[in-house]
């Protein structure tokens, strides 16, 4: 394996992430994507044209962008989007009086629907980079295997993606066994959290199970910034 910067990023994330490492990696990639867009590309005609064709970002990535809190950059990009939907409403109003115009509008909409959210495409490319490292690493590299086994493991959506991508039954069984162990540990933490919320044990301080309820949601559903 070519141990490039992506390899070391994956390895360090496996060692340090408190939740699904793939969720962390993808969310970080999206933060870098939007940071770059907002810093240097909000006035780029190519980007703004692409966003018009795709009718803006998807729901998840639009709110990811909102959380970046770059008011001016967002205003510049979304002025185009507001104009786009204002124009669509005007065309729809005209189409009520002119059925031919309505058919033309529908054909235009069909063409635009072929363009996916640009951030979704960037996220998919980042995911493939990380998956390629993990697929080879989990099969052949002890340092990747060891770091994975001491990590919280993958969320269930990312585990499903890995299992669909990896065809080797031995690696699939390895993932099943490791994640079953991780889920068993999480279940015990939830049990301990519930017990300490019983008034009979309320004097006992919380330990690592303190946020187990939140980690359980993320474990089963993935990070909201990613899925």
N, C-alpha and C positions, 0 to 999 in steps of 0.2 A: 504493500500500500504506500502511496505517496503521502508522507506525513506532512501535509501542508497546513496552512493556518486553519482551515476548516476542521481538519482532524484534531488539532489541539484545542480548538473551541469546543468541539463535541466532548473530548476527554475531560476538560476542565469543568464543563457543565455537568457531566455525569458525577463528578466528584463533589460539586458544591450545591447543586440545585436541591431545594427543599421539597419540590413537587416534581411533576412530570418534566424531565429534561427536554423533551421535544417541544412541549408547550413553551417552556422558557426560551428555547432557541428560536422558535417561530415568532413569538411575541417580540423578542429582541430584534429579529430581522425586520419585522414590520415597523418597529420604532425607528430603526435606522433608515428604512425606506421613506417614511413620512418626514423624518428629520431632514433628509436630503432634499425631498420635494419642497418643503417649506422654506428651506434655507436658500436654495438656488434655482428652483424651477417653476415657481408659481406664475411667472410671466413667460414661460416657454410655450410658444405657439403649438408645438408638436404635442406636448402634454395636454394642453387645454383642449386641443382638437380631439385627442384620444378620449378625454373625459366626456366630451359632448357626444361622441359616437357611442360610448358605453352607458350613457345617461348617468354619469357620475359613479361614485363608489357604491358598493353594496352596503346593506344595512350595517353589518358588523364593522366594516372598515370605515364607514362614514363616522360612526361613533368613536372608533379608535382615533381618527383624525381630530374629532371634537375634543377628545381628552388631551391632545397635544397643546391646546390653549394658545395657539398662534392665531390671534384674532384677525390680524390684517391678512396673513397668507390665506386663511380659510375664506375670508370675505372676497378676496380677488378670485379664487377658484370657483366659489359658489355663486358669484354674480353670473357666470356663464350658465350654471345649472338652472338658476332661477329663470333666466331669459329663455332657456331651452323649454322648460315646462310651461312658461307663459305662452310661448309660440305654439306648443302642442295643444294647449287649451283653445287658442284662437282657431287653429285648424279644425279641431273637433266641433267648435261652434259653427264654423262655415260648412262642415260636412253634414250637419243636420239639414241644411238647406240644399246641399249639393251632394248627392250620393256618389258621384264620380270622384269628387274631392275626398270623400271618406275612404274610398278604396285606395286612392293614391297614398293617403296618410297611413293606412294599414300596411301597405307595401314598404313604405319608408320605415315604419316601426319594426317590421320584420328584418330589414337589413340592419338596423341599429342593434337589434337583439343578438346579433352574431358576435358583437364585441363584449367580452367579459370585463368585469371590474379589473382595472390595472393593478390594484393592490392584491387581488386574488391571484393574478398571474405571478406577481413577484413572490407572494407567499408560497405558491406551489413550486416555484423554482428553488426557493430556499429549502423547502421540505425535501425535495429530491436530493439536494446536496447532502443534507444531514442523514437521510435514509441510506444513501450510498455508503457513507462512512460507517454507520451502525451495522448495516448488513454484513459488510466484510469484517468489521471489528468483532462483532458478536460470534462470528464463525471462526476467526483465526487469531485474534489479538488478545493475549492474556490481560493487558492493561485496560482494555475496553471492557472485557468480561468482568474483571475484578471491580472496576468502578461502577458498572451497572448493578452488580450484586449488592453493593453497599448503598446504592441510591434508593430513593422512594419508589423507583420504577416508573413505568409509563402509565398515562391515563388510559382508560378503556378505548376511547376513539383512536388514539395513536397506536395502542396495542393491536387493534383490528387492522389498521393500515399496515403495520409491520408483518402481521401474520398473513395478510393477503399478498404482500410483496415478497416475503421470504418463502422459498419453495422447499428448502431442506427440512425434512421432518424432524431431524435431530435438533435443529435450532428452534423450530416451532415448539417442540416439547420442552426445551430449555426455557423459552419465554413463558410457556404455560406454568411450569413449576415455579419459576422465580416470582411471577406475578401472583400466583396462588399464595405463596409465602407472604408477599407484601400485603395482600388483602387480609390474610389471617391476622397479621400484626395490626393493621388498621382497625379490624373488627374488635380486637382486644382493647385497643385504645378507646374506641367508642363505648365499649362496655364499662371501662374504668371511668370515663367521663360521666356516663349515666349514673354509676354507683356513687360518685362523689357529689352528685346533685341531689342525692337522697339526704334528707335532713339529719339522719343518723350518722352520716359520715361528713357532714358539711364542715367540720373542723379540720379535715385533711386538705393540705394544699394541693393545687393542681400541678401536674408535671407536664410532660410532653403531650399528654392527651388533651390539653387545654383547647387546642384548635382542631381537634380531630374531626369535629362535625363539619368544619369548613373544608378541610382536606378531603373528606369523603365525597363531598359534592364535586370537587375538582377532579378527584381520582376517577369517578364514574362518568363525568361529563366533559372533562377537559377544561382548559382555561377559556373564559368567555371572550378573551381577545383573539383566540385562535379558532374556536368552533362556534 
